[in-house]
Amino acid sequence: MKTRWTVVAASVALAGLIGVSPVQAGEVVNRERRQQERIGQGVQSGELTAKETQRLEKEQVKIEANRKQALADGKLTKRERAELHKEQDRASRHIYRQKHEAQKQPGAK
């Protein structure tokens, strides 16, 4: 239970940090924030295990690092934006699948 709250707190903190990015990448940042919220909601509801959450969080950190690298020169090209959207689409599918798969219960057949 303590691990679950730690992950939720980390998700909320990361979501807060994501909000301080250049205006040019606003839609990308907003999507990162929404995906963080979806992960946090999955943790709170029990839809995500600690291992699943860790994997999804790692994917979000990678997307954020790619965004920062793309913005290192001060602009986000169409190609960079398209690549970030592709990564976010993939991450969104991963979040959906993990939240909606049936969790194996101890002793269940």
N, CA, C and O atoms as a GROMACS GRO file, in nm:
protein
  436
    1MET      N    1   0.083  -0.119   0.000
    1MET     CA    2   0.000   0.000   0.000
    1MET      C    3   0.087   0.125   0.000
    1MET      O    4   0.057   0.223  -0.068
    2LYS      N    5   0.197   0.120   0.078
    2LYS     CA    6   0.286   0.235   0.085
    2LYS      C    7   0.349   0.261  -0.052
    2LYS      O    8   0.365   0.376  -0.092
    3THR      N    9   0.384   0.154  -0.123
    3THR     CA   10   0.442   0.168  -0.256
    3THR      C   11   0.344   0.237  -0.350
    3THR      O   12   0.384   0.321  -0.431
    4ARG      N   13   0.218   0.201  -0.340
    4ARG     CA   14   0.116   0.259  -0.427
    4ARG      C   15   0.109   0.410  -0.408
    4ARG      O   16   0.103   0.485  -0.505
    5TRP      N   17   0.109   0.455  -0.282
    5TRP     CA   18   0.103   0.600  -0.256
    5TRP      C   19   0.230   0.670  -0.298
    5TRP      O   20   0.226   0.785  -0.341
    6THR      N   21   0.342   0.603  -0.286
    6THR     CA   22   0.469   0.661  -0.331
    6THR      C   23   0.465   0.685  -0.481
    6THR      O   24   0.509   0.789  -0.529
    7VAL      N   25   0.413   0.587  -0.555
    7VAL     CA   26   0.403   0.601  -0.700
    7VAL      C   27   0.307   0.712  -0.736
    7VAL      O   28   0.334   0.790  -0.827
    8VAL      N   29   0.194   0.721  -0.666
    8VAL     CA   30   0.097   0.828  -0.694
    8VAL      C   31   0.162   0.965  -0.668
    8VAL      O   32   0.147   1.057  -0.748
    9ALA      N   33   0.233   0.976  -0.557
    9ALA     CA   34   0.299   1.103  -0.525
    9ALA      C   35   0.404   1.139  -0.631
    9ALA      O   36   0.415   1.254  -0.671
   10ALA      N   37   0.479   1.040  -0.675
   10ALA     CA   38   0.580   1.064  -0.778
   10ALA      C   39   0.513   1.107  -0.910
   10ALA      O   40   0.564   1.195  -0.979
   11SER      N   41   0.402   1.045  -0.943
   11SER     CA   42   0.329   1.080  -1.065
   11SER      C   43   0.280   1.224  -1.060
   11SER      O   44   0.293   1.299  -1.157
   12VAL      N   45   0.225   1.262  -0.947
   12VAL     CA   46   0.174   1.399  -0.931
   12VAL      C   47   0.289   1.498  -0.939
   12VAL      O   48   0.276   1.603  -1.003
   13ALA      N   49   0.401   1.467  -0.876
   13ALA     CA   50   0.517   1.556  -0.879
   13ALA      C   51   0.570   1.571  -1.020
   13ALA      O   52   0.602   1.681  -1.064
   14LEU      N   53   0.580   1.459  -1.093
   14LEU     CA   54   0.628   1.463  -1.230
   14LEU      C   55   0.533   1.542  -1.318
   14LEU      O   56   0.577   1.619  -1.404
   15ALA      N   57   0.404   1.524  -1.298
   15ALA     CA   58   0.306   1.599  -1.375
   15ALA      C   59   0.322   1.749  -1.353
   15ALA      O   60   0.306   1.828  -1.446
   16GLY      N   61   0.355   1.788  -1.230
   16GLY     CA   62   0.377   1.929  -1.200
   16GLY      C   63   0.500   1.984  -1.269
   16GLY      O   64   0.501   2.098  -1.315
   17LEU      N   65   0.604   1.903  -1.277
   17LEU     CA   66   0.727   1.946  -1.343
   17LEU      C   67   0.709   1.959  -1.493
   17LEU      O   68   0.769   2.046  -1.556
   18ILE      N   69   0.628   1.873  -1.550
   18ILE     CA   70   0.607   1.874  -1.694
   18ILE      C   71   0.542   2.005  -1.738
   18ILE      O   72   0.565   2.049  -1.850
   19GLY      N   73   0.463   2.067  -1.653
   19GLY     CA   74   0.390   2.187  -1.689
   19GLY      C   75   0.475   2.309  -1.715
   19GLY      O   76   0.421   2.409  -1.764
   20VAL      N   77   0.604   2.309  -1.686
   20VAL     CA   78   0.688   2.427  -1.704
   20VAL      C   79   0.776   2.412  -1.827
   20VAL      O   80   0.899   2.414  -1.816
   21SER      N   81   0.714   2.398  -1.943
   21SER     CA   82   0.787   2.381  -2.067
   21SER      C   83   0.754   2.493  -2.164
   21SER      O   84   0.658   2.567  -2.142
   22PRO      N   85   0.833   2.508  -2.270
   22PRO     CA   86   0.807   2.614  -2.369
   22PRO      C   87   0.667   2.604  -2.428
   22PRO      O   88   0.611   2.495  -2.442
   23VAL      N   89   0.612   2.719  -2.461
   23VAL     CA   90   0.477   2.726  -2.515
   23VAL      C   91   0.466   2.648  -2.645
   23VAL      O   92   0.362   2.590  -2.674
   24GLN      N   93   0.572   2.647  -2.724
   24GLN     CA   94   0.572   2.580  -2.853
   24GLN      C   95   0.537   2.432  -2.840
   24GLN      O   96   0.477   2.375  -2.932
   25ALA      N   97   0.571   2.370  -2.730
   25ALA     CA   98   0.546   2.227  -2.710
   25ALA      C   99   0.424   2.205  -2.621
   25ALA      O  100   0.411   2.098  -2.562
   26GLY      N  101   0.337   2.302  -2.611
   26GLY     CA  102   0.223   2.295  -2.520
   26GLY      C  103   0.136   2.173  -2.535
   26GLY      O  104   0.100   2.110  -2.436
   27GLU      N  105   0.099   2.139  -2.659
   27GLU     CA  106   0.011   2.023  -2.678
   27GLU      C  107   0.081   1.894  -2.638
   27GLU      O  108   0.017   1.803  -2.586
   28VAL      N  109   0.210   1.884  -2.663
   28VAL     CA  110   0.287   1.766  -2.625
   28VAL      C  111   0.293   1.755  -2.474
   28VAL      O  112   0.276   1.647  -2.418
   29VAL      N  113   0.318   1.866  -2.408
   29VAL     CA  114   0.327   1.869  -2.262
   29VAL      C  115   0.192   1.835  -2.199
   29VAL      O  116   0.186   1.760  -2.102
   30ASN      N  117   0.085   1.890  -2.254
   30ASN     CA  118  -0.049   1.861  -2.200
   30ASN      C  119  -0.081   1.713  -2.212
   30ASN      O  120  -0.142   1.654  -2.122
   31ARG      N  121  -0.039   1.653  -2.321
   31ARG     CA  122  -0.064   1.511  -2.338
   31ARG      C  123   0.017   1.429  -2.239
   31ARG      O  124  -0.032   1.330  -2.185
   32GLU      N  125   0.141   1.469  -2.216
   32GLU     CA  126   0.223   1.401  -2.115
   32GLU      C  127   0.155   1.408  -1.978
   32GLU      O  128   0.150   1.309  -1.905
   33ARG      N  129   0.102   1.524  -1.946
   33ARG     CA  130   0.035   1.543  -1.817
   33ARG      C  131  -0.088   1.452  -1.806
   33ARG      O  132  -0.110   1.388  -1.704
   34ARG      N  133  -0.168   1.448  -1.913
   34ARG     CA  134  -0.288   1.363  -1.911
   34ARG      C  135  -0.251   1.215  -1.897
   34ARG      O  136  -0.320   1.140  -1.828
   35GLN      N  137  -0.144   1.174  -1.962
   35GLN     CA  138  -0.103   1.034  -1.951
   35GLN      C  139  -0.055   1.004  -1.810
   35GLN      O  140  -0.080   0.896  -1.757
   36GLN      N  141   0.014   1.098  -1.748
   36GLN     CA  142   0.057   1.081  -1.608
   36GLN      C  143  -0.065   1.067  -1.518
   36GLN      O  144  -0.065   0.984  -1.426
   37GLU      N  145  -0.167   1.147  -1.544
   37GLU     CA  146  -0.290   1.139  -1.464
   37GLU      C  147  -0.357   1.004  -1.482
   37GLU      O  148  -0.409   0.947  -1.386
   38ARG      N  149  -0.357   0.952  -1.604
   38ARG     CA  150  -0.416   0.820  -1.629
   38ARG      C  151  -0.341   0.711  -1.553
   38ARG      O  152  -0.402   0.620  -1.498
   39ILE      N  153  -0.209   0.721  -1.550
   39ILE     CA  154  -0.130   0.623  -1.476
   39ILE      C  155  -0.161   0.634  -1.327
   39ILE      O  156  -0.182   0.532  -1.261
   40GLY      N  157  -0.164   0.755  -1.275
   40GLY     CA  158  -0.196   0.776  -1.134
   40GLY      C  159  -0.333   0.722  -1.097
   40GLY      O  160  -0.351   0.663  -0.991
   41GLN      N  161  -0.431   0.743  -1.185
   41GLN     CA  162  -0.566   0.692  -1.162
   41GLN      C  163  -0.564   0.539  -1.161
   41GLN      O  164  -0.634   0.477  -1.081
   42GLY      N  165  -0.486   0.479  -1.248
   42GLY     CA  166  -0.475   0.333  -1.253
   42GLY      C  167  -0.414   0.276  -1.127
   42GLY      O  168  -0.452   0.168  -1.082
   43VAL      N  169  -0.319   0.348  -1.070
   43VAL     CA  170  -0.258   0.304  -0.944
   43VAL      C  171  -0.360   0.313  -0.832
   43VAL      O  172  -0.376   0.218  -0.755
   44GLN      N  173  -0.430   0.425  -0.823
   44GLN     CA  174  -0.529   0.445  -0.717
   44GLN      C  175  -0.641   0.342  -0.723
   44GLN      O  176  -0.688   0.295  -0.619
   45SER      N  177  -0.684   0.307  -0.844
   45SER     CA  178  -0.796   0.214  -0.857
   45SER      C  179  -0.752   0.068  -0.846
   45SER      O  180  -0.836  -0.021  -0.836
   46GLY      N  181  -0.622   0.044  -0.848
   46GLY     CA  182  -0.574  -0.092  -0.841
   46GLY      C  183  -0.565  -0.161  -0.976
   46GLY      O  184  -0.537  -0.281  -0.984
   47GLU      N  185  -0.590  -0.087  -1.083
   47GLU     CA  186  -0.584  -0.145  -1.218
   47GLU      C  187  -0.440  -0.172  -1.261
   47GLU      O  188  -0.416  -0.254  -1.349
   48LEU      N  189  -0.345  -0.102  -1.200
   48LEU     CA  190  -0.204  -0.119  -1.235
   48LEU      C  191  -0.127  -0.174  -1.116
   48LEU      O  192  -0.144  -0.130  -1.002
   49THR      N  193  -0.041  -0.270  -1.144
   49THR     CA  194   0.047  -0.322  -1.041
   49THR      C  195   0.169  -0.231  -1.032
   49THR      O  196   0.188  -0.145  -1.117
   50ALA      N  197   0.250  -0.251  -0.930
   50ALA     CA  198   0.370  -0.169  -0.913
   50ALA      C  199   0.465  -0.187  -1.031
   50ALA      O  200   0.524  -0.090  -1.079
   51LYS      N  201   0.479  -0.310  -1.078
   51LYS     CA  202   0.570  -0.337  -1.191
   51LYS      C  203   0.519  -0.271  -1.319
   51LYS      O  204   0.597  -0.212  -1.394
   52GLU      N  205   0.389  -0.280  -1.344
   52GLU     CA  206   0.330  -0.216  -1.461
   52GLU      C  207   0.348  -0.066  -1.454
   52GLU      O  208   0.382  -0.001  -1.554
   53THR      N  209   0.324  -0.010  -1.337
   53THR     CA  210   0.337   0.134  -1.318
   53THR      C  211   0.480   0.179  -1.344
   53THR      O  212   0.504   0.280  -1.409
   54GLN      N  213   0.575   0.104  -1.292
   54GLN     CA  214   0.716   0.136  -1.310
   54GLN      C  215   0.751   0.138  -1.459
   54GLN      O  216   0.822   0.228  -1.506
   55ARG      N  217   0.703   0.040  -1.533
   55ARG     CA  218   0.730   0.032  -1.677
   55ARG      C  219   0.669   0.150  -1.752
   55ARG      O  220   0.733   0.210  -1.838
   56LEU      N  221   0.544   0.184  -1.717
   56LEU     CA  222   0.476   0.297  -1.782
   56LEU      C  223   0.544   0.430  -1.748
   56LEU      O  224   0.557   0.517  -1.833
   57GLU      N  225   0.585   0.444  -1.623
   57GLU     CA  226   0.655   0.567  -1.580
   57GLU      C  227   0.788   0.582  -1.655
   57GLU      O  228   0.825   0.692  -1.696
   58LYS      N  229   0.858   0.472  -1.671
   58LYS     CA  230   0.986   0.474  -1.742
   58LYS      C  231   0.965   0.520  -1.887
   58LYS      O  232   1.046   0.596  -1.941
   59GLU      N  233   0.857   0.473  -1.948
   59GLU     CA  234   0.825   0.514  -2.084
   59GLU      C  235   0.795   0.664  -2.089
   59GLU      O  236   0.836   0.732  -2.183
   60GLN      N  237   0.724   0.715  -1.990
   60GLN     CA  238   0.692   0.859  -1.985
   60GLN      C  239   0.818   0.943  -1.968
   60GLN      O  240   0.831   1.049  -2.029
   61VAL      N  241   0.911   0.897  -1.886
   61VAL     CA  242   1.036   0.968  -1.865
   61VAL      C  243   1.115   0.975  -1.996
   61VAL      O  244   1.176   1.077  -2.027
   62LYS      N  245   1.114   0.866  -2.073
   62LYS     CA  246   1.184   0.863  -2.200
   62LYS      C  247   1.123   0.964  -2.298
   62LYS      O  248   1.195   1.034  -2.370
   63ILE      N  249   0.989   0.970  -2.301
   63ILE     CA  250   0.922   1.065  -2.391
   63ILE      C  251   0.957   1.208  -2.350
   63ILE      O  252   0.983   1.293  -2.436
   64GLU      N  253   0.958   1.235  -2.220
   64GLU     CA  254   0.993   1.368  -2.173
   64GLU      C  255   1.137   1.404  -2.210
   64GLU      O  256   1.164   1.517  -2.251
   65ALA      N  257   1.228   1.309  -2.197
   65ALA     CA  258   1.368   1.333  -2.234
   65ALA      C  259   1.379   1.361  -2.384
   65ALA      O  260   1.456   1.448  -2.426
   66ASN      N  261   1.304   1.288  -2.464
   66ASN     CA  262   1.305   1.311  -2.609
   66ASN      C  263   1.250   1.448  -2.643
   66ASN      O  264   1.300   1.515  -2.734
   67ARG      N  265   1.146   1.491  -2.570
   67ARG     CA  266   1.090   1.624  -2.593
   67ARG      C  267   1.192   1.732  -2.559
   67ARG      O  268   1.211   1.827  -2.635
   68LYS      N  269   1.258   1.716  -2.446
   68LYS     CA  270   1.358   1.815  -2.406
   68LYS      C  271   1.473   1.821  -2.505
   68LYS      O  272   1.526   1.928  -2.535
   69GLN      N  273   1.512   1.704  -2.556
   69GLN     CA  274   1.619   1.701  -2.655
   69GLN      C  275   1.574   1.769  -2.784
   69GLN      O  276   1.652   1.842  -2.846
   70ALA      N  277   1.449   1.745  -2.824
   70ALA     CA  278   1.397   1.807  -2.946
   70ALA      C  279   1.390   1.959  -2.932
   70ALA      O  280   1.407   2.032  -3.029
   71LEU      N  281   1.365   2.007  -2.808
   71LEU     CA  282   1.355   2.151  -2.784
   71LEU      C  283   1.488   2.216  -2.749
   71LEU      O  284   1.493   2.337  -2.722
   72ALA      N  285   1.594   2.138  -2.748
   72ALA     CA  286   1.724   2.192  -2.708
   72ALA      C  287   1.768   2.310  -2.794
   72ALA      O  288   1.837   2.400  -2.745
   73ASP      N  289   1.730   2.311  -2.920
   73ASP     CA  290   1.766   2.422  -3.009
   73ASP      C  291   1.663   2.534  -3.008
   73ASP      O  292   1.675   2.631  -3.082
   74GLY      N  293   1.561   2.521  -2.923
   74GLY     CA  294   1.462   2.626  -2.907
   74GLY      C  295   1.341   2.616  -2.997
   74GLY      O  296   1.252   2.702  -2.992
   75LYS      N  297   1.335   2.513  -3.081
   75LYS     CA  298   1.219   2.498  -3.168
   75LYS      C  299   1.186   2.350  -3.185
   75LYS      O  300   1.272   2.263  -3.171
   76LEU      N  301   1.061   2.326  -3.216
   76LEU     CA  302   1.012   2.190  -3.236
   76LEU      C  303   0.967   2.178  -3.381
   76LEU      O  304   0.866   2.237  -3.420
   77THR      N  305   1.043   2.103  -3.461
   77THR     CA  306   1.010   2.090  -3.603
   77THR      C  307   0.890   1.998  -3.620
   77THR      O  308   0.851   1.927  -3.528
   78LYS      N  309   0.832   2.000  -3.740
   78LYS     CA  310   0.718   1.913  -3.769
   78LYS      C  311   0.759   1.766  -3.752
   78LYS      O  312   0.681   1.686  -3.700
   79ARG      N  313   0.877   1.734  -3.794
   79ARG     CA  314   0.925   1.596  -3.783
   79ARG      C  315   0.941   1.554  -3.636
   79ARG      O  316   0.902   1.444  -3.598
   80GLU      N  317   0.999   1.644  -3.555
   80GLU     CA  318   1.016   1.615  -3.412
   80GLU      C  319   0.881   1.600  -3.343
   80GLU      O  320   0.860   1.509  -3.262
   81ARG      N  321   0.789   1.690  -3.377
   81ARG     CA  322   0.654   1.684  -3.318
   81ARG      C  323   0.585   1.553  -3.358
   81ARG      O  324   0.521   1.489  -3.275
   82ALA      N  325   0.598   1.514  -3.485
   82ALA     CA  326   0.537   1.389  -3.531
   82ALA      C  327   0.595   1.269  -3.457
   82ALA      O  328   0.522   1.177  -3.421
   83GLU      N  329   0.725   1.269  -3.435
   83GLU     CA  330   0.789   1.159  -3.363
   83GLU      C  331   0.741   1.154  -3.218
   83GLU      O  332   0.716   1.046  -3.164
   84LEU      N  333   0.729   1.270  -3.154
   84LEU     CA  334   0.678   1.273  -3.017
   84LEU      C  335   0.534   1.223  -3.010
   84LEU      O  336   0.497   1.150  -2.918
   85HIS      N  337   0.452   1.262  -3.108
   85HIS     CA  338   0.314   1.214  -3.111
   85HIS      C  339   0.309   1.062  -3.128
   85HIS      O  340   0.227   0.994  -3.067
   86LYS      N  341   0.397   1.011  -3.212
   86LYS     CA  342   0.404   0.866  -3.234
   86LYS      C  343   0.440   0.794  -3.104
   86LYS      O  344   0.380   0.691  -3.070
   87GLU      N  345   0.537   0.848  -3.031
   87GLU     CA  346   0.577   0.789  -2.902
   87GLU      C  347   0.463   0.797  -2.802
   87GLU      O  348   0.439   0.702  -2.727
   88GLN      N  349   0.392   0.910  -2.801
   88GLN     CA  350   0.281   0.927  -2.708
   88GLN      C  351   0.165   0.834  -2.743
   88GLN      O  352   0.098   0.782  -2.654
   89ASP      N  353   0.140   0.814  -2.872
   89ASP     CA  354   0.035   0.720  -2.914
   89ASP      C  355   0.067   0.580  -2.863
   89ASP      O  356  -0.020   0.511  -2.810
   90ARG      N  357   0.192   0.540  -2.879
   90ARG     CA  358   0.235   0.407  -2.833
   90ARG      C  359   0.219   0.396  -2.681
   90ARG      O  360   0.169   0.295  -2.631
   91ALA      N  361   0.262   0.499  -2.609
   91ALA     CA  362   0.251   0.498  -2.463
   91ALA      C  363   0.105   0.495  -2.419
   91ALA      O  364   0.070   0.428  -2.322
   92SER      N  365   0.019   0.567  -2.490
   92SER     CA  366  -0.122   0.569  -2.457
   92SER      C  367  -0.182   0.429  -2.472
   92SER      O  368  -0.262   0.385  -2.388
   93ARG      N  369  -0.145   0.359  -2.578
   93ARG     CA  370  -0.193   0.222  -2.597
   93ARG      C  371  -0.145   0.132  -2.484
   93ARG      O  372  -0.220   0.048  -2.434
   94HIS      N  373  -0.019   0.149  -2.444
   94HIS     CA  374   0.035   0.069  -2.334
   94HIS      C  375  -0.042   0.094  -2.205
   94HIS      O  376  -0.073   0.001  -2.131
   95ILE      N  377  -0.073   0.221  -2.176
   95ILE     CA  378  -0.149   0.254  -2.056
   95ILE      C  379  -0.287   0.188  -2.062
   95ILE      O  380  -0.330   0.126  -1.965
   96TYR      N  381  -0.353   0.200  -2.175
   96TYR     CA  382  -0.486   0.142  -2.190
   96TYR      C  383  -0.482  -0.009  -2.168
   96TYR      O  384  -0.560  -0.064  -2.091
   97ARG      N  385  -0.389  -0.075  -2.237
   97ARG     CA  386  -0.380  -0.221  -2.226
   97ARG      C  387  -0.353  -0.266  -2.083
   97ARG      O  388  -0.415  -0.361  -2.035
   98GLN      N  389  -0.261  -0.200  -2.016
   98GLN     CA  390  -0.227  -0.239  -1.880
   98GLN      C  391  -0.343  -0.216  -1.785
   98GLN      O  392  -0.366  -0.296  -1.694
   99LYS      N  393  -0.416  -0.108  -1.804
   99LYS     CA  394  -0.528  -0.078  -1.715
   99LYS      C  395  -0.646  -0.171  -1.738
   99LYS      O  396  -0.725  -0.194  -1.647
  100HIS      N  397  -0.660  -0.224  -1.858
  100HIS     CA  398  -0.778  -0.303  -1.892
  100HIS      C  399  -0.754  -0.453  -1.896
  100HIS      O  400  -0.849  -0.529  -1.914
  101GLU      N  401  -0.631  -0.497  -1.882
  101GLU     CA  402  -0.611  -0.641  -1.879
  101GLU      C  403  -0.654  -0.695  -1.743
  101GLU      O  404  -0.645  -0.625  -1.642
  102ALA      N  405  -0.699  -0.817  -1.742
  102ALA     CA  406  -0.743  -0.877  -1.615
  102ALA      C  407  -0.621  -0.906  -1.528
  102ALA      O  408  -0.527  -0.973  -1.572
  103GLN      N  409  -0.624  -0.855  -1.407
  103GLN     CA  410  -0.513  -0.882  -1.314
  103GLN      C  411  -0.527  -1.022  -1.262
  103GLN      O  412  -0.637  -1.066  -1.227
  104LYS      N  413  -0.417  -1.094  -1.255
  104LYS     CA  414  -0.418  -1.228  -1.201
  104LYS      C  415  -0.426  -1.221  -1.050
  104LYS      O  416  -0.341  -1.161  -0.985
  105GLN      N  417  -0.529  -1.282  -0.996
  105GLN     CA  418  -0.549  -1.283  -0.851
  105GLN      C  419  -0.483  -1.408  -0.793
  105GLN      O  420  -0.489  -1.515  -0.854
  106PRO      N  421  -0.422  -1.396  -0.676
  106PRO     CA  422  -0.362  -1.514  -0.614
  106PRO      C  423  -0.468  -1.623  -0.593
  106PRO      O  424  -0.575  -1.597  -0.540
  107GLY      N  425  -0.436  -1.743  -0.636
  107GLY     CA  426  -0.528  -1.855  -0.618
  107GLY      C  427  -0.634  -1.864  -0.727
  107GLY      O  428  -0.712  -1.959  -0.728
  108ALA      N  429  -0.638  -1.768  -0.820
  108ALA     CA  430  -0.738  -1.771  -0.928
  108ALA      C  431  -0.692  -1.866  -1.037
  108ALA      O  432  -0.573  -1.888  -1.057
  109LYS      N  433  -0.788  -1.923  -1.106
  109LYS     CA  434  -0.756  -2.017  -1.215
  109LYS      C  435  -0.746  -1.946  -1.347
  109LYS      O  436  -0.720  -2.009  -1.449
   0.00000   0.00000   0.00000
